[in-house]
C-alpha cells in the first residue's frame, strides 16, 4: 500500500500576510510533508506527504491557522471528508497488517470457529 499521498487543497481566501513562497515554507514545516506548491491563480495548494507521518487533516489545520479559508462548496467539503475517511481506513489497514488488533479479520474468523 502506497503511503505517499498527493492532493490539491482548494481555498477561497489566502492569508493577508506573506507571499506564496512563504506560505509554501510554512506548510512544508508540517512533519511528513515532502512537497508544497501554492498556486494563487487557481487558489489551490498541492501537497505531497507521507501518510505514516501526517494526514491531510493536519495540513488543512495548519493552513487554517495561517489564515487560509478553505473552500466550503459542497463538492470540496465532500472531497476533503472522503480523503480524511480513506486515510483513516488506510492507516487502520496498515496497523492490522502489523498485527494490531484493530480489525483483524483472521482473529474474528478464529473466534467464530471457536479456535484460539
C-alpha positions as YAML, in Angstrom:
chain: A
units: angstrom
residues:
- id: 1
  name: UNK
  ca: [0.00, 0.00, 0.00]
- id: 2
  name: UNK
  ca: [1.40, 3.36, -1.05]
- id: 3
  name: UNK
  ca: [1.77, 5.81, 1.83]
- id: 4
  name: UNK
  ca: [2.93, 8.81, -0.22]
- id: 5
  name: UNK
  ca: [-0.10, 10.97, -0.95]
- id: 6
  name: UNK
  ca: [-0.58, 13.89, -3.33]
- id: 7
  name: UNK
  ca: [-3.60, 16.17, -3.09]
- id: 8
  name: UNK
  ca: [-4.87, 19.56, -4.19]
- id: 9
  name: UNK
  ca: [-6.49, 21.56, -1.41]
- id: 10
  name: UNK
  ca: [-8.65, 24.41, -2.69]
- id: 11
  name: UNK
  ca: [-9.05, 27.64, -0.75]
- id: 12
  name: UNK
  ca: [-11.27, 30.68, -1.18]
- id: 13
  name: UNK
  ca: [-9.06, 33.20, 0.65]
- id: 14
  name: UNK
  ca: [-5.32, 33.34, 1.20]
- id: 15
  name: UNK
  ca: [-3.63, 34.80, 4.27]
- id: 16
  name: UNK
  ca: [-3.37, 38.57, 4.29]
- id: 17
  name: UNK
  ca: [0.30, 38.44, 5.24]
- id: 18
  name: UNK
  ca: [3.17, 36.85, 3.36]
- id: 19
  name: UNK
  ca: [3.56, 35.55, -0.16]
- id: 20
  name: UNK
  ca: [3.15, 32.14, -1.70]
- id: 21
  name: UNK
  ca: [6.83, 31.13, -1.23]
- id: 22
  name: UNK
  ca: [6.48, 31.94, 2.49]
- id: 23
  name: UNK
  ca: [3.20, 30.01, 2.67]
- id: 24
  name: UNK
  ca: [4.84, 27.01, 0.99]
- id: 25
  name: UNK
  ca: [7.66, 27.07, 3.54]
- id: 26
  name: UNK
  ca: [5.25, 27.24, 6.49]
- id: 27
  name: UNK
  ca: [3.05, 24.43, 5.21]
- id: 28
  name: UNK
  ca: [6.20, 22.44, 4.49]
- id: 29
  name: UNK
  ca: [7.08, 22.59, 8.20]
- id: 30
  name: UNK
  ca: [4.33, 20.06, 8.97]
- id: 31
  name: UNK
  ca: [6.17, 16.81, 9.77]
- id: 32
  name: UNK
  ca: [5.73, 14.37, 6.90]
- id: 33
  name: UNK
  ca: [5.13, 16.98, 4.19]
- id: 34
  name: UNK
  ca: [7.61, 16.41, 1.38]
- id: 35
  name: UNK
  ca: [6.44, 18.97, -1.16]
- id: 36
  name: UNK
  ca: [4.20, 22.03, -1.35]
- id: 37
  name: UNK
  ca: [3.21, 24.28, -4.23]
- id: 38
  name: UNK
  ca: [0.78, 27.17, -3.77]
- id: 39
  name: UNK
  ca: [-0.97, 28.33, -6.94]
- id: 40
  name: UNK
  ca: [-2.61, 31.71, -6.17]
- id: 41
  name: UNK
  ca: [-4.26, 31.88, -9.61]
- id: 42
  name: UNK
  ca: [-6.08, 28.55, -9.15]
- id: 43
  name: UNK
  ca: [-6.47, 29.14, -5.40]
- id: 44
  name: UNK
  ca: [-5.14, 25.73, -4.52]
- id: 45
  name: UNK
  ca: [-2.29, 24.14, -2.65]
- id: 46
  name: UNK
  ca: [-0.69, 20.99, -3.98]
- id: 47
  name: UNK
  ca: [0.83, 18.86, -1.22]
- id: 48
  name: UNK
  ca: [2.82, 15.66, -1.21]
- id: 49
  name: UNK
  ca: [3.15, 13.90, 2.13]
- id: 50
  name: UNK
  ca: [3.79, 10.58, 3.84]
- id: 51
  name: UNK
  ca: [0.58, 9.24, 5.38]
- id: 52
  name: UNK
  ca: [2.60, 7.43, 8.04]
- id: 53
  name: UNK
  ca: [3.82, 10.80, 9.35]
- id: 54
  name: UNK
  ca: [0.88, 13.14, 8.73]
- id: 55
  name: UNK
  ca: [-2.54, 13.36, 7.13]
- id: 56
  name: UNK
  ca: [-4.39, 15.89, 5.00]
- id: 57
  name: UNK
  ca: [-6.42, 16.99, 8.00]
- id: 58
  name: UNK
  ca: [-3.22, 18.15, 9.77]
- id: 59
  name: UNK
  ca: [-2.17, 20.09, 6.66]
- id: 60
  name: UNK
  ca: [-5.60, 21.72, 6.40]
- id: 61
  name: UNK
  ca: [-5.40, 22.67, 10.08]
- id: 62
  name: UNK
  ca: [-2.01, 24.34, 9.51]
- id: 63
  name: UNK
  ca: [-3.42, 26.21, 6.51]
- id: 64
  name: UNK
  ca: [-6.37, 27.50, 8.53]
- id: 65
  name: UNK
  ca: [-4.09, 28.63, 11.37]
- id: 66
  name: UNK
  ca: [-2.04, 30.54, 8.80]
- id: 67
  name: UNK
  ca: [-5.13, 32.38, 7.57]
- id: 68
  name: UNK
  ca: [-6.27, 30.31, 4.60]
- id: 69
  name: UNK
  ca: [-10.02, 29.92, 4.26]
- id: 70
  name: UNK
  ca: [-10.70, 26.52, 2.76]
- id: 71
  name: UNK
  ca: [-13.29, 26.37, 0.02]
- id: 72
  name: UNK
  ca: [-16.66, 25.48, 1.53]
- id: 73
  name: UNK
  ca: [-18.57, 24.38, -1.57]
- id: 74
  name: UNK
  ca: [-20.41, 21.08, -1.33]
- id: 75
  name: UNK
  ca: [-18.06, 19.14, -3.62]
- id: 76
  name: UNK
  ca: [-14.92, 20.39, -1.85]
- id: 77
  name: UNK
  ca: [-16.33, 19.51, 1.58]
- id: 78
  name: UNK
  ca: [-17.27, 16.02, 0.36]
- id: 79
  name: UNK
  ca: [-13.86, 15.55, -1.27]
- id: 80
  name: UNK
  ca: [-11.99, 16.54, 1.90]
- id: 81
  name: UNK
  ca: [-14.25, 14.36, 4.04]
- id: 82
  name: UNK
  ca: [-13.71, 11.40, 1.72]
- id: 83
  name: UNK
  ca: [-9.94, 11.86, 1.85]
- id: 84
  name: UNK
  ca: [-9.99, 12.01, 5.68]
- id: 85
  name: UNK
  ca: [-12.13, 8.86, 5.79]
- id: 86
  name: UNK
  ca: [-9.97, 6.87, 3.35]
- id: 87
  name: UNK
  ca: [-6.75, 7.93, 5.09]
- id: 88
  name: UNK
  ca: [-8.10, 6.66, 8.42]
- id: 89
  name: UNK
  ca: [-9.03, 3.36, 6.75]
- id: 90
  name: UNK
  ca: [-5.62, 3.01, 5.11]
- id: 91
  name: UNK
  ca: [-3.90, 3.59, 8.45]
- id: 92
  name: UNK
  ca: [-6.18, 1.03, 10.11]
- id: 93
  name: UNK
  ca: [-5.34, -1.50, 7.38]
- id: 94
  name: UNK
  ca: [-1.62, -0.86, 7.82]
- id: 95
  name: UNK
  ca: [-1.94, -1.34, 11.58]
- id: 96
  name: UNK
  ca: [-3.85, -4.60, 11.02]
- id: 97
  name: UNK
  ca: [-1.05, -5.89, 8.79]
- id: 98
  name: UNK
  ca: [1.43, -5.12, 11.56]
- id: 99
  name: UNK
  ca: [-0.54, -7.26, 14.00]
- id: 100
  name: UNK
  ca: [-2.55, -4.55, 15.69]
- id: 101
  name: UNK
  ca: [-5.96, -5.84, 16.84]
- id: 102
  name: UNK
  ca: [-7.88, -3.04, 15.10]
- id: 103
  name: UNK
  ca: [-9.89, -5.07, 12.65]
- id: 104
  name: UNK
  ca: [-8.14, -8.40, 12.33]
- id: 105
  name: UNK
  ca: [-10.43, -10.46, 10.13]
- id: 106
  name: UNK
  ca: [-8.39, -13.60, 10.79]
- id: 107
  name: UNK
  ca: [-8.84, -13.20, 14.54]
- id: 108
  name: UNK
  ca: [-12.60, -12.75, 14.12]
- id: 109
  name: UNK
  ca: [-12.79, -15.89, 11.97]
- id: 110
  name: UNK
  ca: [-10.86, -17.92, 14.59]
- id: 111
  name: UNK
  ca: [-13.23, -16.75, 17.30]
- id: 112
  name: UNK
  ca: [-16.22, -17.57, 15.12]
- id: 113
  name: UNK
  ca: [-14.95, -21.15, 14.70]
- id: 114
  name: UNK
  ca: [-14.14, -21.44, 18.42]
- id: 115
  name: UNK
  ca: [-10.37, -21.54, 17.83]
- id: 116
  name: UNK
  ca: [-7.82, -19.53, 19.74]
...
